[in-house]
């Protein structure tokens, strides 16, 4: 049998060890029945094996998400938002279960919520800018977390923040254009006769983008 060495600096080694242990479960139980020394040092009852399986099942999504973040070459903003959403949901579902992991999950949830509250809106803004998802993705995720009413409030906050960022971008772009064109000679023409005429208010590029349908994958 070959086991992966546990490394203190890499938490994912714990997951790999659990996977190996479950894979060789029958072999380990058989070996323990034949060797008393092994039995005294490494013997798990059925309940303990069930705990190992439960722990492996809990850690697997975290391991998969981490691998996605670290190995994907062309990362998009929606990738991070979806990953954190999956973690949030995983902790929420597991937290309500009365099992041996309850205390650990509560501690993890408290730490995770701190970062979720701080960064979820910014990541949601970036995820909306993915043309494959737009508002639909963010709204769906928020509904699963906060319910219909809460999701509507959070989605409105994200859209408001997006418009603020876009307005700041437009202002900075306009000021740069004004500086660049300040040396151009102005010519007064008969267009002055139309002074006071205003075109109907035009939608911003952001408004057009948000209202247009998402791209099909």
Protein Blocks (a to p, Z undefined) as FASTA:
>chain_A
ZZddddfklmklmmmmmmmmmmmmmmmmmmmmmmmklmmmoccdfklmmmmmmmmmmmmm
mmmmmmmmmmmmbacfklmmmmmmmmmmmmmmmmmpccfklmmmmmmmmmmmmmmmmmmm
mmmmmmmmpmklmmmlmmmmmmmmnommlmmmmmmmmmmmmmmmmmmmmmmmmmmmmmmm
mmpccdddfklmmgoiacdddddfklmmmmpccddZZ
